[in-house]
Amino acid sequence: MLAAQSQARSLQWILDAVQEGILVVDHLGVIRLANASARKALLCLAEPPDGKQVRSLGGHILEDVLARATGSRPLELATTGLNPRTFELHAIPAGAPQGGNGLTLLQIRDVTEEQNLLRRSSHQERLAAVGQLAAGIAHDFNNIMAAIVLYTDMLQNEPGLSAQGSERLGIVARQAQRAATLTQQILDFSRQGVLTLQPLELEPFIVEIQGLLARMLPETIRVTTQYDASGFVIRADPTRMQQVFMNLAVNARDAMPEGGELRIQLARTRLEPGMAMPFPGMEPGEWIQIRVSDNGVGITPEILSRVFEPFFTTKEPGKGTGLGLAQVYGIVKQHGGFIDVTSQVDRGTTFEIYLPSAPAPGGQTPIPTTESGGRGQSETILVVEDDATTRQALVEVLRTLNYRLLMAANGREALVTLEAEAGQIDLVLTDLVMPEMGGKALYETVRDRYPNVRMVIMTGYPRIRGTRELLEYGRVNWIQKPIGAKELAEAVQEALGKDKTRPARGRFGPSGPR
């Protein structure tokens, strides 16, 4: 008797060590054997679980479940509630019933995390494909907008312009700016925008964000933060990270029309090798976890799977472009991070972001800037741009600023002109993406052959390998397309007025150098 009891305990110990649920029931659902994993699964599946008899699983009568789970393919059952789970069940009958007490073995496997990983991986692949297409469109769109912006700026400065004409041109300029913003959102989503990366301490950054949100959100929405004093540093573009929080806050505001709470939480987490990673492709190491939650109306499952898709929106026409969350997704991915969203109707929504942790920043000495704007002193500028309309617009704007202009359609033509005008060219203003020879190759050649010639690179987005690092780490002056006349003048003045021994300053934003 004791030996049998000891053998039973040993068998139970072995079964409890198995990760897959093992459940044996008779034809009435009476449990004859269950390991620890099966008992845990029954807490979710059985209605209600009494530990002795199973009458239904996942809302389905046990007899139906056993019939459907018998075969080569397992049966999938999903639960609902605060912590929904998905299980795969495979039934193995023990043979013909003897005395009406035939047994069935059920293998139960919790596939919730596995399906979540597959969903995330599939979602990321789909968004990456859409992003590649969007980036190509945005590049061409930037060239179109560059000419519109430059010619509009020129016309606004025409003498004798009527008040009505000035008003109409102002409308064109504002619409062009909206189009430029839209293009930047597309590039952010497609991870093709250029970042100005620097160590960013999140605690004081979040304090600033709170101040911005206090002015942006209605008084009925309370913004709270939660983090410890361990320090949270990432390497990021502050402007882009601000855009992430602003877009998530707008999304939360729309989800809480009657008011509520917007909570921002920071936490550190260390992922060790061999651990189950929260996202596919995530590497071991130190990560910063950011959670932005609201207690609003929530998102239905059908919509939840599409929230990061560009131009997908549930708002009325004219109320939104459907690019806010797409932009958030792209910015997070471009920073080497991961993002996901969970939501329940009438309970709220949580966006969870993981970003690589970075060392604490050391002391940084800001580089003083030169005076921007104004006219040139007859310096010679070589404009290199493959789009003829944009090239002509750039030349016309710069000519009004007292520069001598030369033109080339690509890098190879530019080198011919540089050779012919030896020692006469002060600055090369070049597009980045061009046929035959692009801006990166031209920059490298000019740097080696003509070290006294300054350069400014114009970019819609850097789709050439190695170019992003060149721009993001401030090794060369660059300016974002589409370019206004004021920004163009400032970029050229900064490049020409810079001490040649100093490193490249970095990028210029929509409102001038920064």
C-alpha positions as CSV (number, residue, x, y, z in Angstrom):
1,M,0.0,0.0,0.0
2,L,2.8,2.4,1.0
3,A,4.7,1.5,-2.2
4,A,1.7,2.3,-4.3
5,Q,1.2,5.7,-2.6
6,S,4.9,6.5,-3.1
7,Q,4.7,5.5,-6.7
8,A,1.6,7.7,-7.2
9,R,3.4,10.7,-5.5
10,S,6.4,10.1,-7.8
11,L,4.1,10.0,-10.9
12,Q,2.4,13.2,-9.8
13,W,5.7,14.9,-9.2
14,I,6.8,14.0,-12.7
15,L,3.6,15.2,-14.3
16,D,3.7,18.5,-12.4
17,A,7.1,19.2,-13.8
18,V,5.7,19.0,-17.4
19,Q,5.0,22.4,-18.7
20,E,2.1,21.2,-20.9
21,G,-1.2,20.6,-19.2
22,I,-2.2,16.9,-18.8
23,L,-5.8,16.2,-17.8
24,V,-7.5,12.8,-17.8
25,V,-11.4,12.8,-17.5
26,D,-14.0,10.1,-17.8
27,H,-17.2,10.4,-19.9
28,L,-18.9,12.4,-17.2
29,G,-16.0,14.9,-16.9
30,V,-14.8,13.6,-13.6
31,I,-11.1,14.4,-13.2
32,R,-9.1,11.3,-12.8
33,L,-5.7,12.9,-13.2
34,A,-4.4,16.5,-13.6
35,N,-1.0,18.0,-13.4
36,A,-0.2,21.5,-12.1
37,S,-0.3,23.1,-15.6
38,A,-3.7,21.5,-16.3
39,R,-5.1,22.8,-12.9
40,K,-3.9,26.3,-13.7
41,A,-5.5,26.2,-17.2
42,L,-8.8,24.9,-15.7
43,L,-9.0,28.1,-13.6
44,C,-9.4,30.0,-16.9
45,L,-11.3,27.4,-18.9
46,A,-13.7,25.6,-16.6
47,E,-17.0,27.2,-15.7
48,P,-16.9,27.1,-12.7
49,P,-13.9,25.0,-11.8
50,D,-14.6,22.8,-8.8
51,G,-11.5,20.7,-8.9
52,K,-13.4,17.4,-9.3
53,Q,-15.6,17.5,-12.4
54,V,-15.4,19.4,-15.7
55,R,-18.7,20.2,-17.4
56,S,-17.6,22.8,-19.9
57,L,-14.3,24.3,-21.2
58,G,-14.1,27.8,-22.6
59,G,-17.9,28.1,-22.7
60,H,-18.4,24.9,-24.7
61,I,-19.9,21.7,-23.4
62,L,-17.2,19.2,-22.6
63,E,-18.6,16.5,-24.9
64,D,-18.3,18.9,-27.9
65,V,-14.8,20.0,-26.9
66,L,-13.6,16.4,-26.7
67,A,-15.2,15.6,-30.1
68,R,-13.6,18.7,-31.8
69,A,-10.2,18.3,-30.1
70,T,-9.9,14.7,-31.3
71,G,-7.9,14.5,-34.5
72,S,-4.6,15.7,-36.0
73,R,-5.2,19.4,-35.4
74,P,-5.6,20.8,-31.9
75,L,-8.7,22.8,-30.9
76,E,-8.1,26.5,-30.0
77,L,-10.1,28.0,-27.1
78,A,-9.9,31.7,-26.1
79,T,-11.0,33.2,-22.8
80,T,-12.2,36.7,-22.2
81,G,-12.0,39.0,-19.2
82,L,-9.3,41.1,-17.6
83,N,-6.6,38.6,-18.6
84,P,-7.6,36.8,-21.8
85,R,-5.7,33.7,-22.6
86,T,-5.6,31.3,-25.6
87,F,-5.2,27.5,-25.2
88,E,-4.7,24.6,-27.6
89,L,-6.4,21.4,-26.7
90,H,-5.7,17.9,-28.1
91,A,-7.9,15.0,-27.0
92,I,-6.6,11.4,-27.0
93,P,-9.3,8.8,-26.2
94,A,-8.1,5.9,-24.1
95,G,-10.0,3.4,-26.3
96,A,-13.5,1.8,-26.1
97,P,-15.4,2.6,-22.9
98,Q,-15.4,-0.2,-20.4
99,G,-18.6,-0.1,-18.5
100,G,-19.4,3.3,-19.7
101,N,-16.3,4.9,-18.0
102,G,-14.1,5.5,-21.0
103,L,-11.2,7.9,-20.3
104,T,-9.9,10.7,-22.4
105,L,-6.5,12.4,-22.1
106,L,-6.5,16.1,-22.8
107,Q,-3.2,17.9,-23.6
108,I,-3.6,21.6,-22.8
109,R,-1.1,24.2,-24.0
110,D,-1.2,27.9,-23.2
111,V,-0.3,29.6,-26.5
112,T,-1.1,33.2,-25.4
113,E,2.5,34.5,-25.4
114,E,3.4,32.6,-28.5
115,Q,0.5,34.1,-30.5
116,N,1.3,37.5,-29.1
117,L,4.8,37.2,-30.5
118,L,3.6,36.0,-33.8
119,R,1.1,38.8,-34.0
120,R,3.7,41.4,-33.2
121,S,6.2,40.0,-35.7
122,S,3.5,39.8,-38.5
123,H,2.4,43.3,-37.6
124,Q,5.9,44.7,-37.8
125,E,6.6,43.1,-41.1
126,R,3.3,44.5,-42.6
127,L,4.1,48.0,-41.3
128,A,7.6,47.8,-42.6
129,A,6.4,47.0,-46.1
130,V,3.9,49.9,-45.9
131,G,6.6,52.2,-44.6
132,Q,8.9,51.4,-47.5
133,L,6.2,52.4,-49.9
134,A,5.3,55.5,-48.0
135,A,9.0,56.7,-47.8
136,G,9.3,56.5,-51.6
137,I,6.2,58.6,-52.0
138,A,7.4,61.1,-49.4
139,H,10.7,61.5,-51.2
140,D,9.0,62.6,-54.4
141,F,6.5,64.7,-52.5
142,N,9.3,66.5,-50.8
143,N,10.8,67.6,-54.1
144,I,7.4,68.9,-55.3
145,M,6.8,70.8,-52.1
146,A,10.3,72.3,-52.1
147,A,9.6,74.2,-55.3
148,I,6.2,75.3,-54.1
149,V,7.6,76.6,-50.8
150,L,10.6,78.4,-52.4
151,Y,8.5,80.1,-55.1
152,T,5.8,81.1,-52.7
153,D,8.4,82.7,-50.4
154,M,9.9,84.6,-53.4
155,L,6.5,85.9,-54.5
156,Q,5.6,87.1,-51.0
157,N,8.7,89.3,-51.2
158,E,7.8,90.8,-54.6
159,P,7.4,94.6,-54.4
160,G,3.9,96.0,-55.2
161,L,2.1,92.8,-54.1
162,S,-1.5,93.5,-53.4
163,A,-3.1,92.8,-50.1
164,Q,-5.3,90.2,-51.7
165,G,-2.4,88.6,-53.4
166,S,-0.4,88.5,-50.1
167,E,-3.4,86.9,-48.4
168,R,-3.7,84.2,-51.1
169,L,0.0,83.5,-51.0
170,G,-0.2,83.2,-47.2
171,I,-2.8,80.5,-47.6
172,V,-0.6,78.6,-50.1
173,A,2.3,78.9,-47.6
174,R,0.2,77.6,-44.7
175,Q,-1.0,74.7,-46.8
176,A,2.5,73.9,-47.9
177,Q,3.6,73.8,-44.3
178,R,0.8,71.4,-43.5
179,A,1.9,69.2,-46.4
180,A,5.5,69.3,-45.1
181,T,4.3,68.3,-41.7
182,L,2.4,65.4,-43.2
183,T,5.4,64.3,-45.2
184,Q,7.5,64.3,-42.0
185,Q,4.9,62.2,-40.3
186,I,5.1,59.7,-43.2
187,L,8.9,59.6,-43.0
188,D,8.8,59.1,-39.2
189,F,6.4,56.2,-39.6
190,S,8.6,54.6,-42.3
191,R,11.7,55.2,-40.1
192,Q,13.3,57.3,-42.8
193,G,13.4,60.6,-41.0
194,V,16.8,61.8,-39.7
195,L,17.3,62.1,-36.0
196,T,19.5,64.4,-33.9
197,L,20.6,61.9,-31.3
198,Q,21.9,62.9,-27.9
199,P,21.7,61.5,-24.3
200,L,18.3,62.4,-22.9
201,E,17.4,62.2,-19.2
202,L,13.7,61.2,-19.1
203,E,12.8,62.5,-15.6
204,P,13.3,66.2,-16.3
205,F,12.0,65.6,-19.9
206,I,8.8,64.2,-18.5
207,V,8.4,67.2,-16.2
208,E,8.6,69.4,-19.2
209,I,6.1,67.2,-21.0
210,Q,3.7,67.5,-18.1
211,G,3.9,71.3,-18.4
212,L,3.1,71.1,-22.1
213,L,0.2,68.7,-21.5
214,A,-1.3,70.9,-18.8
215,R,-1.7,73.6,-21.5
216,M,-2.9,71.3,-24.2
217,L,-5.3,69.0,-22.3
218,P,-8.6,70.0,-20.8
219,E,-8.8,70.5,-17.0
220,T,-10.9,67.4,-16.7
221,I,-7.9,65.2,-17.5
222,R,-5.4,64.7,-14.8
223,V,-1.8,63.9,-15.8
224,T,0.2,61.8,-13.3
225,T,3.7,60.3,-13.4
226,Q,5.2,57.4,-11.6
227,Y,8.9,56.5,-11.5
228,D,11.7,55.8,-9.0
229,A,14.9,57.8,-8.6
230,S,17.2,55.3,-10.4
231,G,17.7,57.5,-13.4
232,F,16.4,56.9,-16.9
233,V,18.7,57.9,-19.8
234,I,18.2,57.0,-23.5
235,R,19.9,58.2,-26.6
236,A,17.2,60.1,-28.5
237,D,16.1,63.0,-30.6
238,P,14.3,65.2,-28.0
239,T,12.0,66.8,-30.7
240,R,10.9,63.4,-31.9
241,M,10.4,62.0,-28.4
242,Q,8.2,65.0,-27.5
243,Q,6.2,64.2,-30.6
244,V,5.7,60.6,-29.2
245,F,4.2,61.9,-25.9
246,M,2.1,64.6,-27.6
247,N,0.5,62.1,-30.0
248,L,-0.2,59.6,-27.3
249,A,-1.7,62.4,-25.2
250,V,-4.0,63.5,-28.0
251,N,-5.1,59.9,-28.4
252,A,-5.8,59.7,-24.7
253,R,-7.7,63.0,-24.7
254,D,-10.0,61.8,-27.5
255,A,-10.6,58.6,-25.5
256,M,-11.7,60.5,-22.4
257,P,-14.3,63.1,-23.6
258,E,-15.7,63.3,-20.0
259,G,-12.3,63.5,-18.4
260,G,-10.1,61.0,-16.7
261,E,-6.5,60.2,-15.9
262,L,-3.4,60.1,-18.2
263,R,-0.6,58.2,-16.5
264,I,3.0,58.1,-17.5
265,Q,5.2,55.5,-15.9
266,L,8.9,54.8,-16.2
267,A,10.7,51.6,-15.2
268,R,14.1,50.0,-15.8
269,T,14.3,46.3,-16.8
270,R,17.3,44.1,-17.5
271,L,16.8,41.3,-20.0
272,E,19.2,38.4,-19.5
273,P,20.3,36.0,-22.3
274,G,18.0,33.0,-22.4
275,M,15.0,35.0,-21.0
276,A,11.7,35.2,-23.0
277,M,11.8,38.6,-24.6
278,P,8.8,40.8,-24.6
279,F,9.1,41.4,-28.3
280,P,10.5,39.5,-31.3
281,G,14.0,40.6,-32.1
282,M,14.6,42.2,-28.7
283,E,18.2,41.9,-27.5
284,P,19.4,41.2,-23.9
285,G,20.5,44.3,-22.0
286,E,19.3,47.3,-20.1
287,W,16.0,48.7,-21.3
288,I,13.8,51.7,-20.2
289,Q,10.1,50.8,-20.1
290,I,7.6,53.6,-20.7
291,R,3.9,53.1,-20.1
292,V,1.3,55.7,-21.2
293,S,-2.2,54.8,-19.9
294,D,-5.6,56.3,-19.9
295,N,-8.9,55.1,-18.4
296,G,-11.0,56.1,-21.3
297,V,-13.4,54.3,-23.6
298,G,-10.9,51.8,-24.8
299,I,-10.4,50.3,-28.3
300,T,-12.3,47.3,-29.8
301,P,-10.2,44.3,-30.9
302,E,-11.0,44.9,-34.6
303,I,-9.6,48.4,-34.4
304,L,-6.8,47.6,-32.0
305,S,-4.9,45.5,-34.6
306,R,-4.8,48.5,-37.0
307,V,-4.0,51.5,-34.7
308,F,-0.5,51.9,-36.0
309,E,-1.4,51.7,-39.7
310,P,-0.9,55.0,-41.5
311,F,-4.1,56.9,-42.6
312,F,-6.3,54.5,-40.5
313,T,-8.6,56.6,-38.4
314,T,-12.0,56.2,-36.8
315,K,-12.5,60.0,-36.6
316,E,-14.8,62.0,-38.8
317,P,-13.4,63.4,-42.0
318,G,-11.3,66.5,-41.3
319,K,-10.8,65.5,-37.6
320,G,-7.6,63.6,-38.1
321,T,-5.2,62.2,-40.7
322,G,-4.6,58.8,-39.1
323,L,-0.9,59.4,-38.9
324,G,-0.5,60.2,-35.2
325,L,0.0,56.7,-33.9
326,A,1.8,55.6,-37.1
327,Q,4.3,58.4,-36.4
328,V,4.7,57.2,-32.8
329,Y,5.4,53.7,-34.0
330,G,8.0,54.8,-36.5
331,I,9.8,57.1,-34.1
332,V,10.0,54.4,-31.5
333,K,11.3,51.8,-34.0
334,Q,13.9,54.3,-35.4
335,H,15.2,54.8,-31.8
336,G,15.8,51.0,-31.7
337,G,12.8,50.5,-29.5
338,F,9.6,48.4,-29.4
339,I,6.0,49.4,-28.9
340,D,2.7,47.6,-28.3
341,V,-0.8,48.5,-27.2
342,T,-3.4,46.8,-25.0
343,S,-6.9,48.0,-24.4
344,Q,-10.3,46.9,-23.1
345,V,-13.5,48.6,-24.0
346,D,-14.7,51.0,-21.2
347,R,-11.5,50.2,-19.2
348,G,-8.9,52.2,-21.0
349,T,-5.8,51.8,-23.1
350,T,-2.1,51.3,-22.4
351,F,0.8,51.9,-24.7
352,E,4.0,50.1,-23.7
353,I,7.3,51.3,-25.1
354,Y,10.8,49.8,-24.6
355,L,13.8,51.9,-25.4
356,P,17.5,50.9,-25.0
357,S,19.1,52.4,-21.9
358,A,22.1,54.7,-22.3
359,P,24.9,55.9,-20.0
360,A,24.3,59.1,-18.1
361,P,25.4,62.1,-20.1
362,G,28.6,63.9,-19.2
363,G,29.1,67.7,-19.4
364,Q,28.5,69.1,-22.8
365,T,29.7,72.4,-24.1
366,P,27.2,73.9,-26.6
367,I,28.8,75.1,-29.8
368,P,28.1,78.8,-30.4
369,T,26.3,79.7,-33.5
370,T,27.0,82.4,-36.0
371,E,24.5,85.0,-37.1
372,S,22.1,83.7,-39.6
373,G,20.2,85.2,-42.4
374,G,21.2,88.3,-44.5
375,R,22.8,88.5,-47.9
376,G,25.9,87.0,-49.3
377,Q,29.1,88.6,-50.5
378,S,29.2,87.3,-54.0
379,E,30.4,83.8,-52.9
380,T,30.0,81.1,-55.5
381,I,27.6,78.3,-54.7
382,L,27.3,75.1,-56.7
383,V,23.7,73.8,-56.5
384,V,23.5,70.0,-57.2
385,E,19.9,68.8,-57.6
386,D,18.4,66.2,-60.0
387,D,14.9,67.7,-60.0
388,A,15.0,70.6,-62.5
389,T,12.2,72.6,-61.0
390,T,13.6,72.4,-57.5
391,R,17.1,73.2,-58.8
392,Q,15.9,76.3,-60.5
393,A,13.9,77.5,-57.5
394,L,17.0,77.1,-55.3
395,V,19.1,79.0,-57.7
396,E,16.6,81.9,-58.0
397,V,16.3,82.3,-54.3
398,L,20.0,82.3,-53.7
399,R,20.6,84.7,-56.6
400,T,18.4,87.3,-54.9
401,L,20.7,87.0,-51.9
402,N,23.8,88.1,-53.8
403,Y,25.4,84.8,-54.5
404,R,27.0,83.6,-57.7
405,L,25.3,80.4,-58.8
406,L,26.4,77.3,-60.7
407,M,24.3,74.2,-61.3
408,A,24.6,70.5,-61.7
409,A,22.1,67.6,-62.0
410,N,24.1,65.0,-60.1
411,G,27.3,64.3,-58.4
412,R,29.3,63.5,-61.5
413,E,28.3,66.8,-63.2
414,A,29.2,68.6,-59.9
415,L,32.8,67.1,-59.9
416,V,33.3,68.3,-63.5
417,T,32.2,71.8,-62.5
418,L,34.4,71.8,-59.4
419,E,37.4,70.8,-61.6
420,A,36.6,73.5,-64.2
421,E,36.1,76.2,-61.5
422,A,39.1,75.2,-59.5
423,G,39.4,77.4,-56.4
424,Q,36.4,79.5,-57.3
425,I,33.6,77.5,-55.5
426,D,32.9,78.4,-51.9
427,L,30.0,76.1,-51.1
428,V,28.3,73.0,-52.6
429,L,24.6,72.8,-51.8
430,T,23.6,69.2,-52.8
431,D,20.6,66.9,-52.7
432,L,21.2,63.6,-51.1
433,V,19.4,61.2,-53.4
434,M,20.4,61.6,-57.1
435,P,21.1,59.3,-60.0
436,E,24.7,58.4,-61.1
437,M,26.3,59.9,-58.0
438,G,24.4,60.9,-54.9
439,G,25.1,63.4,-52.2
440,K,27.0,61.1,-49.8
441,A,29.5,60.0,-52.5
442,L,29.9,63.6,-53.6
443,Y,30.5,64.7,-50.0
444,E,33.2,62.1,-49.5
445,T,34.9,63.1,-52.8
446,V,34.8,66.8,-52.1
447,R,36.1,66.3,-48.6
448,D,39.2,64.5,-50.0
449,R,39.9,66.5,-53.1
450,Y,38.6,70.0,-52.1
451,P,38.9,70.3,-48.3
452,N,38.4,74.1,-48.4
453,V,34.9,73.8,-50.1
454,R,32.0,73.9,-47.6
455,M,29.0,71.6,-48.1
456,V,25.3,71.6,-47.1
457,I,23.3,68.4,-47.9
458,M,19.6,68.6,-48.5
459,T,17.6,65.6,-47.7
460,G,14.0,64.3,-48.0
461,Y,15.2,61.1,-46.3
462,P,18.5,59.2,-46.2
463,R,17.8,55.9,-48.0
464,I,21.5,55.2,-48.8
465,R,23.4,52.9,-46.5
466,G,25.7,54.8,-44.1
467,T,24.1,58.2,-44.8
468,R,22.0,58.3,-41.6
469,E,25.1,58.1,-39.4
470,L,26.7,60.9,-41.4
471,L,23.8,63.2,-40.7
472,E,22.7,62.2,-37.3
473,Y,26.1,62.5,-35.6
474,G,26.6,66.1,-37.0
475,R,29.5,65.3,-39.4
476,V,28.1,67.5,-42.1
477,N,25.7,70.4,-42.4
478,W,22.3,69.3,-43.6
479,I,18.8,70.7,-44.1
480,Q,15.5,69.0,-44.3
481,K,13.3,69.3,-47.4
482,P,11.1,71.0,-48.2
483,I,13.1,74.2,-47.5
484,G,11.8,77.7,-47.1
485,A,13.7,80.7,-48.4
486,K,14.6,81.9,-44.8
487,E,15.8,78.4,-43.8
488,L,17.9,78.1,-47.0
489,A,19.5,81.5,-46.4
490,E,20.3,80.7,-42.8
491,A,21.8,77.3,-43.7
492,V,24.1,78.8,-46.3
493,Q,25.1,81.7,-44.1
494,E,26.0,79.3,-41.3
495,A,28.0,77.0,-43.5
496,L,29.9,79.9,-45.1
497,G,30.5,81.7,-41.9
498,K,31.8,78.7,-39.9
499,D,35.4,78.4,-38.8
500,K,36.8,75.6,-40.9
501,T,38.5,74.0,-37.9
502,R,35.3,73.3,-36.1
503,P,33.2,70.2,-36.7
504,A,30.0,70.2,-38.6
505,R,27.1,71.7,-36.6
506,G,24.3,69.3,-37.5
507,R,20.9,69.9,-38.8
508,F,18.6,72.9,-39.3
509,G,15.0,72.7,-38.4
510,P,11.9,74.4,-39.8
511,S,12.6,77.5,-37.7
512,G,16.3,77.8,-38.5
513,P,19.5,76.4,-37.1
514,R,19.3,74.4,-33.8
